[in-house]
Amino acid sequence: MKPNGIPPALLEKYLSGACSDAEKEIVEAWYASLQGEPRYLDHLPDAEQDEIRHETFGNIRRELNIGEDEPAQTSLWRAVPWRLVTGIAASIAIVLGVYLAVNLRTVQLPEVTVKGVRDTTVLPVTTFENKGNQIVRHELPDGSVVTMHPKSVIEYRTGFANDKRFVIFSGEGFFDVKKDKTHPFNIKSGDMVIRVLGTSFNVKAVKNQKKFQVDVVTGSVQVTAQGESFDKQEVILKPQQQALFELDSKRLISKTLPVQAKKEIYEPLTIVFEETPLNKVIEQLEKRFNVSIALANPGLARCGLTANFESQTFSNILEILCTSLEVTYTISDNNITINGEPCD
């Protein structure tokens, strides 16, 4: 869209946050069109040029404390060449553009101090939310990966500002953190902060539940709970250990998990299938993992699967299974439904 297609009222609406998604696209496309158009005001109709002239002079008067009823100054403004005015207005547009391109996309994350880590930098923030019904894999700027359940949300400064590996997370997700001893990785969920150097662990911090939970698979994790209404608490977790933060009592506890017959879906295992019917595959997965799997179409039970899963989590197994059989799945907690066409 060329500059002459943007009404001033729409800019005001954009700046006030009242635009619809379609209107936002119009404004942002307009701003993008200004690149390489330093004299874009020449494209505007005379009426709009007069409006910008009036508004620009009004802003200048206010800045210089010049009243509307001072004829000498007014006549002076009328003597100013329009080319200069367009230059001034273009400068205003540039400032507006910087505001549109930067400020409106800048969010300040809450100030956090954990073991000397203080992050108050104001920089653009990336927000990713899993809005689907499947588990999704999201890669972070440092190469770390979080496998996120539906409705989970993660926020972090784009590119990890100043090499600070800091994210805000809600929902449930399995973190596989890339090792970097000089830059600890910090995750904030409510009043709970998880600090690691490089390890893998599962975080369950669903807002409407009464407990936040951290389960360590490899490495070690420091979990801290601290808020305005309670004293700081801290635990160190090793593999097969768990931390629970009770939201009502503000109590942080840790415990060692007993060896269980069934693994949680974030724990890896090795399993092999050779032209195994899907109903038998499901039996094996339910036996190995703490899940319940149903087939939306009973005819899927005859589909055969050949695969060698070595040290794979349930989400990876499920993804490969669905790709191989050309089916899909939905997940709610640990209940999975597989959807697709029956096999011949």
FIBAPA-430428 format. One record per residue (C-alpha): residue number from 1; chain; x, y, z; residue in one letter. Coordinates in nm, 4 decimals. Example, Ala and Ser with C-alpha at 12.3 -4.5 7.8 and 13.67 -1.06 7.14 Angstrom:
# residues 2
+-----+-----+----------+----------+----------+------+
: seq : mol :       c1 :       c2 :       c3 : type :
+-----+-----+----------+----------+----------+------+
:   1 :   A :   1.2300 :  -0.4500 :   0.7800 :    A :
:   2 :   A :   1.3670 :  -0.1060 :   0.7140 :    S :
+-----+-----+----------+----------+----------+------+
END
This chain:
# residues 344
+-----+-----+----------+----------+----------+------+
: seq : mol :       c1 :       c2 :       c3 : type :
+-----+-----+----------+----------+----------+------+
:   1 :   A :   0.0000 :   0.0000 :   0.0000 :    M :
:   2 :   A :   0.1285 :   0.3432 :  -0.0934 :    K :
:   3 :   A :   0.1371 :   0.6259 :   0.1626 :    P :
:   4 :   A :  -0.1694 :   0.8008 :   0.0228 :    N :
:   5 :   A :  -0.3857 :   0.5081 :   0.1371 :    G :
:   6 :   A :  -0.3480 :   0.5596 :   0.5136 :    I :
:   7 :   A :  -0.5918 :   0.7885 :   0.6966 :    P :
:   8 :   A :  -0.4535 :   0.9780 :   1.0010 :    P :
:   9 :   A :  -0.7432 :   0.8528 :   1.2135 :    A :
:  10 :   A :  -0.6245 :   0.4961 :   1.1584 :    L :
:  11 :   A :  -0.2779 :   0.5844 :   1.2909 :    L :
:  12 :   A :  -0.4336 :   0.7253 :   1.6074 :    E :
:  13 :   A :  -0.6412 :   0.4097 :   1.6409 :    K :
:  14 :   A :  -0.3269 :   0.1974 :   1.5981 :    Y :
:  15 :   A :  -0.1346 :   0.3925 :   1.8625 :    L :
:  16 :   A :  -0.4227 :   0.3559 :   2.1084 :    S :
:  17 :   A :  -0.4292 :  -0.0201 :   2.0592 :    G :
:  18 :   A :  -0.7857 :  -0.0179 :   1.9205 :    A :
:  19 :   A :  -0.7062 :  -0.1608 :   1.5748 :    C :
:  20 :   A :  -0.8344 :  -0.4922 :   1.4495 :    S :
:  21 :   A :  -0.5814 :  -0.7426 :   1.3109 :    D :
:  22 :   A :  -0.6697 :  -0.6368 :   0.9566 :    A :
:  23 :   A :  -0.6214 :  -0.2676 :   1.0425 :    E :
:  24 :   A :  -0.2859 :  -0.3440 :   1.2060 :    K :
:  25 :   A :  -0.1711 :  -0.5069 :   0.8816 :    E :
:  26 :   A :  -0.2753 :  -0.1969 :   0.6880 :    I :
:  27 :   A :  -0.0779 :   0.0363 :   0.9169 :    V :
:  28 :   A :   0.2303 :  -0.1834 :   0.9193 :    E :
:  29 :   A :   0.2186 :  -0.2251 :   0.5410 :    A :
:  30 :   A :   0.1920 :   0.1533 :   0.5121 :    W :
:  31 :   A :   0.4976 :   0.2037 :   0.7316 :    Y :
:  32 :   A :   0.6916 :  -0.0561 :   0.5321 :    A :
:  33 :   A :   0.6036 :   0.1340 :   0.2136 :    S :
:  34 :   A :   0.7740 :   0.4460 :   0.3487 :    L :
:  35 :   A :   1.1151 :   0.2812 :   0.3108 :    Q :
:  36 :   A :   1.2794 :   0.4514 :   0.0131 :    G :
:  37 :   A :   1.0086 :   0.7222 :   0.0045 :    E :
:  38 :   A :   1.1732 :   1.0170 :   0.1886 :    P :
:  39 :   A :   0.9436 :   1.2653 :   0.0089 :    R :
:  40 :   A :   0.6312 :   1.0577 :   0.0488 :    Y :
:  41 :   A :   0.4258 :   1.3685 :   0.1413 :    L :
:  42 :   A :   0.4389 :   1.4701 :  -0.2230 :    D :
:  43 :   A :   0.2049 :   1.1785 :  -0.2899 :    H :
:  44 :   A :  -0.0650 :   1.3054 :  -0.0537 :    L :
:  45 :   A :  -0.3717 :   1.4978 :  -0.1691 :    P :
:  46 :   A :  -0.3667 :   1.8741 :  -0.1056 :    D :
:  47 :   A :  -0.6257 :   1.8464 :   0.1734 :    A :
:  48 :   A :  -0.4147 :   1.5951 :   0.3650 :    E :
:  49 :   A :  -0.1001 :   1.8025 :   0.3104 :    Q :
:  50 :   A :  -0.2823 :   2.1045 :   0.4586 :    D :
:  51 :   A :  -0.3916 :   1.8910 :   0.7563 :    E :
:  52 :   A :  -0.0363 :   1.7740 :   0.8199 :    I :
:  53 :   A :   0.0891 :   2.1320 :   0.7779 :    R :
:  54 :   A :  -0.1615 :   2.2533 :   1.0394 :    H :
:  55 :   A :  -0.0811 :   1.9725 :   1.2844 :    E :
:  56 :   A :   0.2935 :   2.0134 :   1.2336 :    T :
:  57 :   A :   0.2774 :   2.3890 :   1.2949 :    F :
:  58 :   A :   0.0633 :   2.3270 :   1.6009 :    G :
:  59 :   A :   0.3243 :   2.0903 :   1.7427 :    N :
:  60 :   A :   0.6032 :   2.3376 :   1.6686 :    I :
:  61 :   A :   0.4090 :   2.6214 :   1.8347 :    R :
:  62 :   A :   0.3567 :   2.4118 :   2.1449 :    R :
:  63 :   A :   0.7241 :   2.3207 :   2.1574 :    E :
:  64 :   A :   0.8279 :   2.6878 :   2.1224 :    L :
:  65 :   A :   0.5461 :   2.8244 :   2.3425 :    N :
:  66 :   A :   0.4046 :   3.0339 :   2.0555 :    I :
:  67 :   A :   0.0353 :   3.1188 :   2.0878 :    G :
:  68 :   A :  -0.2231 :   3.0828 :   1.8127 :    E :
:  69 :   A :  -0.3075 :   3.4553 :   1.8307 :    D :
:  70 :   A :   0.0399 :   3.5916 :   1.7574 :    E :
:  71 :   A :   0.0182 :   3.7197 :   1.3971 :    P :
:  72 :   A :   0.3850 :   3.7938 :   1.3501 :    A :
:  73 :   A :   0.4847 :   3.4384 :   1.4232 :    Q :
:  74 :   A :   0.1909 :   3.3069 :   1.2241 :    T :
:  75 :   A :   0.2932 :   3.5052 :   0.9195 :    S :
:  76 :   A :   0.6454 :   3.3778 :   0.9698 :    L :
:  77 :   A :   0.5200 :   3.0188 :   0.9594 :    W :
:  78 :   A :   0.3313 :   3.0938 :   0.6393 :    R :
:  79 :   A :   0.6544 :   3.2130 :   0.4877 :    A :
:  80 :   A :   0.8270 :   2.8803 :   0.5608 :    V :
:  81 :   A :   0.8773 :   2.6870 :   0.2346 :    P :
:  82 :   A :   0.6528 :   2.3790 :   0.2065 :    W :
:  83 :   A :   0.9567 :   2.1674 :   0.1224 :    R :
:  84 :   A :   1.0917 :   2.2451 :   0.4710 :    L :
:  85 :   A :   0.7564 :   2.1616 :   0.6224 :    V :
:  86 :   A :   0.7487 :   1.8294 :   0.4414 :    T :
:  87 :   A :   1.0955 :   1.7616 :   0.5744 :    G :
:  88 :   A :   0.9763 :   1.8313 :   0.9285 :    I :
:  89 :   A :   0.6686 :   1.6166 :   0.8774 :    A :
:  90 :   A :   0.8808 :   1.3423 :   0.7248 :    A :
:  91 :   A :   1.0976 :   1.3498 :   1.0359 :    S :
:  92 :   A :   0.7828 :   1.3145 :   1.2452 :    I :
:  93 :   A :   0.6829 :   1.0180 :   1.0289 :    A :
:  94 :   A :   1.0231 :   0.8614 :   1.0834 :    I :
:  95 :   A :   0.9835 :   0.8998 :   1.4588 :    V :
:  96 :   A :   0.6336 :   0.7550 :   1.4328 :    L :
:  97 :   A :   0.7714 :   0.4702 :   1.2277 :    G :
:  98 :   A :   1.0372 :   0.3930 :   1.4843 :    V :
:  99 :   A :   0.7600 :   0.3911 :   1.7457 :    Y :
: 100 :   A :   0.5485 :   0.1550 :   1.5352 :    L :
: 101 :   A :   0.8356 :  -0.0753 :   1.4478 :    A :
: 102 :   A :   0.9980 :  -0.0907 :   1.7909 :    V :
: 103 :   A :   0.8045 :   0.0501 :   2.0842 :    N :
: 104 :   A :   0.4746 :  -0.1186 :   2.0096 :    L :
: 105 :   A :   0.6518 :  -0.4519 :   1.9864 :    R :
: 106 :   A :   0.8526 :  -0.4025 :   2.3044 :    T :
: 107 :   A :   0.7414 :  -0.5592 :   2.6295 :    V :
: 108 :   A :   0.9231 :  -0.5270 :   2.9594 :    Q :
: 109 :   A :   0.9443 :  -0.8575 :   3.1391 :    L :
: 110 :   A :   0.9186 :  -0.8494 :   3.5180 :    P :
: 111 :   A :   1.2370 :  -0.7729 :   3.7076 :    E :
: 112 :   A :   1.3919 :  -1.0928 :   3.8391 :    V :
: 113 :   A :   1.6854 :  -1.1387 :   4.0737 :    T :
: 114 :   A :   1.8081 :  -1.4936 :   4.1353 :    V :
: 115 :   A :   2.1563 :  -1.5567 :   4.2689 :    K :
: 116 :   A :   2.2784 :  -1.2265 :   4.1325 :    G :
: 117 :   A :   2.0925 :  -1.2597 :   3.8000 :    V :
: 118 :   A :   1.9130 :  -0.9312 :   3.7420 :    R :
: 119 :   A :   1.7290 :  -0.8822 :   3.4138 :    D :
: 120 :   A :   1.5536 :  -0.5484 :   3.3628 :    T :
: 121 :   A :   1.6565 :  -0.4780 :   3.0031 :    T :
: 122 :   A :   1.3809 :  -0.3430 :   2.7793 :    V :
: 123 :   A :   1.4059 :  -0.5246 :   2.4453 :    L :
: 124 :   A :   1.1647 :  -0.6943 :   2.2035 :    P :
: 125 :   A :   1.0062 :  -1.0094 :   2.3413 :    V :
: 126 :   A :   0.9172 :  -1.3302 :   2.1605 :    T :
: 127 :   A :   0.6017 :  -1.5023 :   2.2828 :    T :
: 128 :   A :   0.5164 :  -1.8533 :   2.1662 :    F :
: 129 :   A :   0.1936 :  -2.0295 :   2.2627 :    E :
: 130 :   A :   0.0958 :  -2.3838 :   2.1707 :    N :
: 131 :   A :  -0.2604 :  -2.3220 :   2.0548 :    K :
: 132 :   A :  -0.3069 :  -2.6688 :   1.9057 :    G :
: 133 :   A :  -0.4068 :  -3.0056 :   2.0493 :    N :
: 134 :   A :  -0.0704 :  -3.1723 :   2.0014 :    Q :
: 135 :   A :   0.2676 :  -3.1512 :   2.1737 :    I :
: 136 :   A :   0.5008 :  -2.9178 :   1.9830 :    V :
: 137 :   A :   0.8760 :  -2.8665 :   1.9851 :    R :
: 138 :   A :   1.0019 :  -2.5065 :   2.0182 :    H :
: 139 :   A :   1.3699 :  -2.4177 :   1.9767 :    E :
: 140 :   A :   1.5137 :  -2.1278 :   2.1764 :    L :
: 141 :   A :   1.7839 :  -1.8818 :   2.0559 :    P :
: 142 :   A :   2.0681 :  -2.0718 :   2.2274 :    D :
: 143 :   A :   1.9728 :  -2.4086 :   2.0768 :    G :
: 144 :   A :   1.7869 :  -2.5311 :   2.3857 :    S :
: 145 :   A :   1.4554 :  -2.7013 :   2.3114 :    V :
: 146 :   A :   1.1271 :  -2.7044 :   2.4998 :    V :
: 147 :   A :   0.8610 :  -2.9622 :   2.4114 :    T :
: 148 :   A :   0.5356 :  -2.7871 :   2.4965 :    M :
: 149 :   A :   0.1933 :  -2.9282 :   2.5786 :    H :
: 150 :   A :  -0.1241 :  -2.7593 :   2.4501 :    P :
: 151 :   A :  -0.2009 :  -2.4156 :   2.6021 :    K :
: 152 :   A :   0.1600 :  -2.3715 :   2.7217 :    S :
: 153 :   A :   0.3185 :  -2.0289 :   2.6753 :    V :
: 154 :   A :   0.6835 :  -1.9212 :   2.6758 :    I :
: 155 :   A :   0.8241 :  -1.5660 :   2.6639 :    E :
: 156 :   A :   1.1833 :  -1.4498 :   2.6240 :    Y :
: 157 :   A :   1.3765 :  -1.1531 :   2.4950 :    R :
: 158 :   A :   1.4392 :  -1.1992 :   2.1245 :    T :
: 159 :   A :   1.7838 :  -1.3458 :   2.0730 :    G :
: 160 :   A :   1.8354 :  -1.3715 :   2.4520 :    F :
: 161 :   A :   1.9342 :  -1.0145 :   2.5435 :    A :
: 162 :   A :   2.2922 :  -0.9619 :   2.6625 :    N :
: 163 :   A :   2.3469 :  -1.3400 :   2.6548 :    D :
: 164 :   A :   2.1040 :  -1.3802 :   2.9461 :    K :
: 165 :   A :   1.9187 :  -1.7073 :   2.9055 :    R :
: 166 :   A :   1.5924 :  -1.6182 :   3.0759 :    F :
: 167 :   A :   1.2368 :  -1.7275 :   2.9936 :    V :
: 168 :   A :   0.8914 :  -1.7004 :   3.1487 :    I :
: 169 :   A :   0.6903 :  -2.0202 :   3.1171 :    F :
: 170 :   A :   0.3400 :  -2.1391 :   3.2005 :    S :
: 171 :   A :   0.1780 :  -2.4728 :   3.1264 :    G :
: 172 :   A :   0.3661 :  -2.8015 :   3.0910 :    E :
: 173 :   A :   0.6846 :  -2.8567 :   2.8957 :    G :
: 174 :   A :   1.0007 :  -3.0654 :   2.8828 :    F :
: 175 :   A :   1.3188 :  -2.8567 :   2.8682 :    F :
: 176 :   A :   1.6384 :  -2.9875 :   2.7119 :    D :
: 177 :   A :   1.8831 :  -2.7085 :   2.7962 :    V :
: 178 :   A :   2.2050 :  -2.6630 :   2.6014 :    K :
: 179 :   A :   2.5091 :  -2.6613 :   2.8266 :    K :
: 180 :   A :   2.6761 :  -2.3256 :   2.8826 :    D :
: 181 :   A :   2.8579 :  -2.2897 :   3.2141 :    K :
: 182 :   A :   2.9129 :  -1.9166 :   3.1695 :    T :
: 183 :   A :   2.5448 :  -1.8376 :   3.1047 :    H :
: 184 :   A :   2.3028 :  -2.0134 :   3.3410 :    P :
: 185 :   A :   1.9518 :  -2.0777 :   3.2091 :    F :
: 186 :   A :   1.6652 :  -1.9377 :   3.4184 :    N :
: 187 :   A :   1.2948 :  -2.0200 :   3.3927 :    I :
: 188 :   A :   1.0351 :  -1.8199 :   3.5845 :    K :
: 189 :   A :   0.6892 :  -1.9632 :   3.6538 :    S :
: 190 :   A :   0.4953 :  -1.7445 :   3.8944 :    G :
: 191 :   A :   0.6965 :  -1.7211 :   4.2179 :    D :
: 192 :   A :   0.9116 :  -2.0198 :   4.1191 :    M :
: 193 :   A :   1.2445 :  -1.9848 :   3.9361 :    V :
: 194 :   A :   1.4437 :  -2.2773 :   3.7937 :    I :
: 195 :   A :   1.8161 :  -2.2283 :   3.7343 :    R :
: 196 :   A :   2.0311 :  -2.4715 :   3.5305 :    V :
: 197 :   A :   2.3559 :  -2.4870 :   3.3343 :    L :
: 198 :   A :   2.2637 :  -2.7721 :   3.1014 :    G :
: 199 :   A :   2.0231 :  -3.0553 :   3.1713 :    T :
: 200 :   A :   1.6783 :  -3.1958 :   3.0946 :    S :
: 201 :   A :   1.3702 :  -3.1705 :   3.3127 :    F :
: 202 :   A :   0.9949 :  -3.1349 :   3.3001 :    N :
: 203 :   A :   0.8094 :  -2.8279 :   3.4250 :    V :
: 204 :   A :   0.4397 :  -2.8346 :   3.5088 :    K :
: 205 :   A :   0.3152 :  -2.4861 :   3.6011 :    A :
: 206 :   A :  -0.0494 :  -2.4759 :   3.4974 :    V :
: 207 :   A :  -0.2125 :  -2.1593 :   3.6303 :    K :
: 208 :   A :  -0.5384 :  -2.3124 :   3.7492 :    N :
: 209 :   A :  -0.3698 :  -2.5913 :   3.9453 :    Q :
: 210 :   A :  -0.2605 :  -2.5708 :   4.3089 :    K :
: 211 :   A :   0.0958 :  -2.6962 :   4.2616 :    K :
: 212 :   A :   0.3878 :  -2.6227 :   4.0327 :    F :
: 213 :   A :   0.6106 :  -2.9227 :   3.9671 :    Q :
: 214 :   A :   0.9659 :  -2.9818 :   3.8414 :    V :
: 215 :   A :   1.0954 :  -3.3321 :   3.7576 :    D :
: 216 :   A :   1.4635 :  -3.3780 :   3.6711 :    V :
: 217 :   A :   1.5718 :  -3.6392 :   3.4154 :    V :
: 218 :   A :   1.9415 :  -3.5521 :   3.3689 :    T :
: 219 :   A :   2.1871 :  -3.3133 :   3.5353 :    G :
: 220 :   A :   2.0964 :  -3.0944 :   3.8328 :    S :
: 221 :   A :   1.8508 :  -2.8112 :   3.8832 :    V :
: 222 :   A :   1.8170 :  -2.5363 :   4.1427 :    Q :
: 223 :   A :   1.4578 :  -2.4392 :   4.2204 :    V :
: 224 :   A :   1.3896 :  -2.1171 :   4.4100 :    T :
: 225 :   A :   1.0603 :  -1.9833 :   4.5419 :    A :
: 226 :   A :   1.0492 :  -1.6214 :   4.6506 :    Q :
: 227 :   A :   0.7749 :  -1.3633 :   4.6705 :    G :
: 228 :   A :   0.6681 :  -1.0475 :   4.8505 :    E :
: 229 :   A :   0.4540 :  -1.2360 :   5.1027 :    S :
: 230 :   A :   0.6959 :  -1.5171 :   5.1962 :    F :
: 231 :   A :   1.0649 :  -1.5845 :   5.2560 :    D :
: 232 :   A :   1.2982 :  -1.7274 :   4.9984 :    K :
: 233 :   A :   1.3128 :  -2.1088 :   4.9718 :    Q :
: 234 :   A :   1.5553 :  -2.3149 :   4.7654 :    E :
: 235 :   A :   1.6178 :  -2.6807 :   4.6768 :    V :
: 236 :   A :   1.8719 :  -2.8604 :   4.4552 :    I :
: 237 :   A :   1.7416 :  -3.1497 :   4.2473 :    L :
: 238 :   A :   1.9269 :  -3.4459 :   4.0974 :    K :
: 239 :   A :   1.7943 :  -3.7004 :   3.8431 :    P :
: 240 :   A :   1.4771 :  -3.8791 :   3.9557 :    Q :
: 241 :   A :   1.4030 :  -3.6021 :   4.2036 :    Q :
: 242 :   A :   1.1047 :  -3.3713 :   4.2089 :    Q :
: 243 :   A :   1.0230 :  -3.0270 :   4.3485 :    A :
: 244 :   A :   0.6685 :  -2.9207 :   4.4368 :    L :
: 245 :   A :   0.5700 :  -2.5609 :   4.5039 :    F :
: 246 :   A :   0.2306 :  -2.5284 :   4.6715 :    E :
: 247 :   A :   0.0649 :  -2.2090 :   4.5543 :    L :
: 248 :   A :  -0.1700 :  -2.1708 :   4.8533 :    D :
: 249 :   A :   0.0769 :  -2.2360 :   5.1350 :    S :
: 250 :   A :   0.3780 :  -2.0973 :   4.9414 :    K :
: 251 :   A :   0.5738 :  -2.4047 :   5.0491 :    R :
: 252 :   A :   0.8544 :  -2.5558 :   4.8393 :    L :
: 253 :   A :   0.9418 :  -2.9215 :   4.9005 :    I :
: 254 :   A :   1.1553 :  -3.1813 :   4.7232 :    S :
: 255 :   A :   1.1524 :  -3.5594 :   4.7146 :    K :
: 256 :   A :   1.3130 :  -3.8550 :   4.5406 :    T :
: 257 :   A :   1.0821 :  -4.0330 :   4.3007 :    L :
: 258 :   A :   1.0385 :  -4.4091 :   4.3429 :    P :
: 259 :   A :   1.1179 :  -4.6382 :   4.0519 :    V :
: 260 :   A :   0.7913 :  -4.6908 :   3.8681 :    Q :
: 261 :   A :   0.6802 :  -4.9622 :   3.6292 :    A :
: 262 :   A :   0.5496 :  -4.6970 :   3.3901 :    K :
: 263 :   A :   0.7521 :  -4.3996 :   3.2706 :    K :
: 264 :   A :   0.6243 :  -4.0447 :   3.2416 :    E :
: 265 :   A :   0.5894 :  -3.9263 :   2.8835 :    I :
: 266 :   A :   0.9018 :  -3.7079 :   2.9065 :    Y :
: 267 :   A :   1.1267 :  -3.9995 :   3.0141 :    E :
: 268 :   A :   1.3115 :  -4.1740 :   2.7279 :    P :
: 269 :   A :   1.3015 :  -4.5464 :   2.6564 :    L :
: 270 :   A :   1.3990 :  -4.7913 :   2.3808 :    T :
: 271 :   A :   1.1337 :  -5.0000 :   2.2064 :    I :
: 272 :   A :   1.1238 :  -5.1829 :   1.8697 :    V :
: 273 :   A :   0.8258 :  -5.2668 :   1.6480 :    F :
: 274 :   A :   0.8323 :  -5.5022 :   1.3418 :    E :
: 275 :   A :   0.5145 :  -5.4764 :   1.1336 :    E :
: 276 :   A :   0.3261 :  -5.4625 :   1.4616 :    T :
: 277 :   A :  -0.0492 :  -5.3910 :   1.4375 :    P :
: 278 :   A :  -0.1367 :  -5.0505 :   1.5836 :    L :
: 279 :   A :  -0.3570 :  -5.1989 :   1.8557 :    N :
: 280 :   A :  -0.0550 :  -5.3998 :   1.9780 :    K :
: 281 :   A :   0.1667 :  -5.0910 :   1.9546 :    V :
: 282 :   A :  -0.0823 :  -4.9061 :   2.1732 :    I :
: 283 :   A :  -0.0801 :  -5.1884 :   2.4277 :    E :
: 284 :   A :   0.2996 :  -5.1687 :   2.4503 :    Q :
: 285 :   A :   0.3031 :  -4.7893 :   2.4826 :    L :
: 286 :   A :   0.0340 :  -4.7911 :   2.7525 :    E :
: 287 :   A :   0.2309 :  -5.0612 :   2.9343 :    K :
: 288 :   A :   0.5571 :  -4.8618 :   2.9181 :    R :
: 289 :   A :   0.4234 :  -4.5075 :   2.9624 :    F :
: 290 :   A :   0.1713 :  -4.3523 :   3.1961 :    N :
: 291 :   A :  -0.0768 :  -4.2805 :   2.9148 :    V :
: 292 :   A :  -0.4158 :  -4.3847 :   2.7830 :    S :
: 293 :   A :  -0.4531 :  -4.4151 :   2.4033 :    I :
: 294 :   A :  -0.7753 :  -4.4482 :   2.2043 :    A :
: 295 :   A :  -0.8452 :  -4.4916 :   1.8324 :    L :
: 296 :   A :  -1.1093 :  -4.2603 :   1.6862 :    A :
: 297 :   A :  -1.1541 :  -4.5126 :   1.4013 :    N :
: 298 :   A :  -1.1396 :  -4.8823 :   1.5068 :    P :
: 299 :   A :  -1.0164 :  -4.9707 :   1.1565 :    G :
: 300 :   A :  -0.6799 :  -4.8140 :   1.2453 :    L :
: 301 :   A :  -0.6047 :  -5.1119 :   1.4684 :    A :
: 302 :   A :  -0.4999 :  -5.3160 :   1.1613 :    R :
: 303 :   A :  -0.2314 :  -5.0662 :   1.0538 :    C :
: 304 :   A :   0.1203 :  -5.2083 :   1.0912 :    G :
: 305 :   A :   0.4202 :  -5.0175 :   1.2294 :    L :
: 306 :   A :   0.7902 :  -5.0922 :   1.1827 :    T :
: 307 :   A :   1.0199 :  -4.8670 :   1.3841 :    A :
: 308 :   A :   1.3205 :  -4.8748 :   1.6161 :    N :
: 309 :   A :   1.2859 :  -4.6160 :   1.8912 :    F :
: 310 :   A :   1.6121 :  -4.5802 :   2.0818 :    E :
: 311 :   A :   1.6092 :  -4.3575 :   2.3920 :    S :
: 312 :   A :   1.3030 :  -4.1678 :   2.2710 :    Q :
: 313 :   A :   1.0422 :  -3.9817 :   2.4720 :    T :
: 314 :   A :   0.6754 :  -4.0598 :   2.4216 :    F :
: 315 :   A :   0.6143 :  -3.7370 :   2.2285 :    S :
: 316 :   A :   0.8888 :  -3.8279 :   1.9778 :    N :
: 317 :   A :   0.7537 :  -4.1821 :   1.9425 :    I :
: 318 :   A :   0.4032 :  -4.0498 :   1.8875 :    L :
: 319 :   A :   0.5218 :  -3.7997 :   1.6265 :    E :
: 320 :   A :   0.7113 :  -4.0657 :   1.4272 :    I :
: 321 :   A :   0.4202 :  -4.3094 :   1.4591 :    L :
: 322 :   A :   0.1744 :  -4.0539 :   1.3209 :    C :
: 323 :   A :   0.4070 :  -3.9580 :   1.0348 :    T :
: 324 :   A :   0.4656 :  -4.3231 :   0.9381 :    S :
: 325 :   A :   0.0954 :  -4.4160 :   0.9404 :    L :
: 326 :   A :  -0.0269 :  -4.0782 :   0.8065 :    E :
: 327 :   A :  -0.2530 :  -4.0219 :   1.1046 :    V :
: 328 :   A :  -0.2899 :  -3.7407 :   1.3594 :    T :
: 329 :   A :  -0.3485 :  -3.7225 :   1.7322 :    Y :
: 330 :   A :  -0.4898 :  -3.4970 :   2.0002 :    T :
: 331 :   A :  -0.3776 :  -3.4913 :   2.3625 :    I :
: 332 :   A :  -0.5426 :  -3.3818 :   2.6862 :    S :
: 333 :   A :  -0.3291 :  -3.4402 :   2.9949 :    D :
: 334 :   A :  -0.2089 :  -3.8013 :   2.9400 :    N :
: 335 :   A :  -0.5085 :  -3.9059 :   2.7282 :    N :
: 336 :   A :  -0.4343 :  -3.9442 :   2.3566 :    I :
: 337 :   A :  -0.6753 :  -3.9972 :   2.0680 :    T :
: 338 :   A :  -0.5381 :  -4.1111 :   1.7310 :    I :
: 339 :   A :  -0.7351 :  -4.0032 :   1.4235 :    N :
: 340 :   A :  -0.7061 :  -4.1258 :   1.0642 :    G :
: 341 :   A :  -0.8298 :  -4.3499 :   0.7868 :    E :
: 342 :   A :  -0.8353 :  -4.7292 :   0.8414 :    P :
: 343 :   A :  -0.5733 :  -4.9463 :   0.6723 :    C :
: 344 :   A :  -0.6639 :  -5.2048 :   0.4040 :    D :
+-----+-----+----------+----------+----------+------+
END
